[in-house]
Amino acid sequence: MERAGLKKTILLTIAMGIVFTGGVYAKDTLEKVEAYLRPDFKVEVNGKSVKDATPLIYEGNSYLPFRSIGELLGAVVSWDEDKKIIKLAMPVQSQPGTDNPATGGNTGTSAGTGTGITGTGTTGTGTAGTGTGSGAVINPPKVEVPEQITLDTPIRYNFVHENKTYPTLANLYKGTVYLRWKDIKEIPINVGTPQLTKEKLTEEQYVHIDLVKPYWNEQVKGDLRAYAIIEGGGTISEEKLKALNDYFGTYETGLTIKPLEGENEYAVLAQGIDKWFMQYSLRFWQQFDGKWNVSSTGWKSYPKETTNP
């Protein structure tokens, strides 16, 4: 075949105009077409090279792995097998430029009922914020919040407010993004008293993202976090966090890391590519050249209880 190295003819299924490996489509939507792989094409997203993303050319259009591109953009991608829907959820849309000035109740109120930090209004005192605001009443949407969710598709996220970063564990559960409450409440924006749900595995509380986003308005930006979320106070050097990523490689992802009593000993919650969860006890030690290495001193596995593929 002409230029076989660059144009490998394959038969593939194209549905909804994208390539996705999350499930099998109904028979009446299948269509066999001839397309070409272009390994000589490279893909970058915001300057980051996308691995294992060989473009596929069909009728002059380029098709790319939806999950790889989506996750580089900070999205959580899932497949609803029952409804045959590919879902993309953005915890918070990254906002270009500088922080927006406070509006509404985020920097005070005109009647003492807004969501600023310590600002005062014309006739009362606000519950959060500084300066003055418009005093607009925020009414979050009515959403159904289950009594319990399962840690299913977690993603490490960094929320940024007034140039300060707030690492947060997000979880995609049945197509909805939930945010770990103890992370979110550190952001100095009053979000009222939203209904919370308990996560079964960790027994931690989470909040439906739609119940906090209206209060954040454009004050909070977000992007993917490269390292495990540090818990229990204190700091962990970036060199150690990089060593943890290297230890897990591509087969597992460290979600949270918590210092233990022993020196350089930590508890780490991780998820494997098979979606099983492991609670590791890890010890860090340095080589003669100062590079950190990681070894396991114990672990506990959790059952595979997933709702998304």
Rosetta blueprint (number, residue, H / E / L):
1 M L
2 E L
3 R L
4 A L
5 G L
6 L L
7 K L
8 K E
9 T E
10 I E
11 L E
12 L E
13 T E
14 I L
15 A E
16 M L
17 G L
18 I E
19 V E
20 F L
21 T L
22 G L
23 G L
24 V L
25 Y L
26 A L
27 K H
28 D H
29 T H
30 L L
31 E L
32 K E
33 V E
34 E E
35 A E
36 Y E
37 L E
38 R L
39 P L
40 D L
41 F L
42 K L
43 V L
44 E E
45 V E
46 N L
47 G L
48 K E
49 S E
50 V L
51 K L
52 D L
53 A L
54 T L
55 P L
56 L E
57 I E
58 Y E
59 E L
60 G L
61 N E
62 S E
63 Y E
64 L L
65 P E
66 F H
67 R H
68 S H
69 I H
70 G H
71 E H
72 L H
73 L L
74 G L
75 A L
76 V E
77 V E
78 S E
79 W E
80 D E
81 E L
82 D L
83 K L
84 K L
85 I E
86 I E
87 K E
88 L E
89 A E
90 M L
91 P L
92 V L
93 Q L
94 S L
95 Q L
96 P L
97 G L
98 T L
99 D L
100 N L
101 P L
102 A L
103 T L
104 G L
105 G L
106 N L
107 T L
108 G L
109 T L
110 S L
111 A L
112 G L
113 T L
114 G L
115 T L
116 G L
117 I E
118 T L
119 G L
120 T E
121 G L
122 T L
123 T L
124 G L
125 T E
126 G L
127 T L
128 A L
129 G E
130 T L
131 G L
132 T L
133 G L
134 S L
135 G L
136 A L
137 V L
138 I L
139 N L
140 P L
141 P L
142 K L
143 V L
144 E L
145 V L
146 P L
147 E L
148 Q E
149 I E
150 T L
151 L L
152 D L
153 T E
154 P E
155 I E
156 R E
157 Y E
158 N E
159 F E
160 V E
161 H E
162 E L
163 N L
164 K E
165 T E
166 Y E
167 P E
168 T E
169 L E
170 A E
171 N E
172 L E
173 Y E
174 K L
175 G L
176 T E
177 V E
178 Y E
179 L E
180 R E
181 W H
182 K H
183 D H
184 I H
185 K L
186 E L
187 I L
188 P L
189 I L
190 N L
191 V L
192 G L
193 T L
194 P L
195 Q L
196 L E
197 T E
198 K E
199 E E
200 K L
201 L L
202 T L
203 E L
204 E L
205 Q E
206 Y E
207 V E
208 H E
209 I H
210 D H
211 L H
212 V L
213 K H
214 P H
215 Y H
216 W H
217 N L
218 E L
219 Q L
220 V E
221 K E
222 G E
223 D E
224 L E
225 R L
226 A L
227 Y L
228 A L
229 I E
230 I E
231 E L
232 G L
233 G L
234 G L
235 T L
236 I L
237 S L
238 E H
239 E H
240 K H
241 L H
242 K H
243 A H
244 L H
245 N H
246 D H
247 Y H
248 F H
249 G L
250 T L
251 Y L
252 E E
253 T E
254 G E
255 L E
256 T E
257 I E
258 K E
259 P E
260 L L
261 E L
262 G L
263 E L
264 N L
265 E E
266 Y E
267 A E
268 V E
269 L E
270 A E
271 Q E
272 G E
273 I L
274 D L
275 K L
276 W L
277 F E
278 M E
279 Q E
280 Y E
281 S E
282 L E
283 R E
284 F E
285 W E
286 Q E
287 Q L
288 F L
289 D L
290 G L
291 K L
292 W E
293 N E
294 V E
295 S E
296 S E
297 T E
298 G E
299 W E
300 K E
301 S E
302 Y E
303 P L
304 K L
305 E L
306 T L
307 T L
308 N L
309 P L
